Amino acid sequence: MLSIFILIGAYRYYAQLAERFGKTKWHYGLLAIVVYLGAQLVFGFSYGIYKGITDPASVDGVDYAGVSFVNLISWVISIAVVYGVYQLLEKKFVKEHVNKPSIEIEKIGEKDL
C-alpha cells in the first residue's frame, strides 16, 4: 500500500519537472514509475540472491505479507534512486534550457502590427 503512495508521489514529482521545462508530463511520470519499480526489482533480486547464497534454508520460509525491515530499506533505496534520477534530469533540462536562444532573440526583426 505504501508503494502505491510512493508511486503516485514520484509520478507527480516527475510530471511537475516536465511541465516546468515544457516536456510531455505523462512520459516523465511513467519514467518515475519505471525507475521506482526497477530499483525495487534490483534490490529484491539482490537481496534474494544474497539470502540464497548465505543461508539457503531461509529462502523456503520467506513470508511476503506485512512490513519488514527489508521492505523499509528497499523503499528508502528506491526513493533515493528516484530522487537521484530526478536530479540528473533537472540538470540536463537546465543545461538544454540555457543553450536555447531566448524568445527575445527569436523576435528580432519581426514587425509589430
Buried (B, 14 or more C-beta within 10 A) or exposed (E): EEBEEBBEBBBEBBBEBBEEBEBEBEEBBBBBBEBBBBBBEBBEEEEEEEBEEEEEEEEEEEEEEEEEEBBEEBBEBBBEBBEEBBEEBEEEBEEEEEEEEEEEEEEEEEEEE
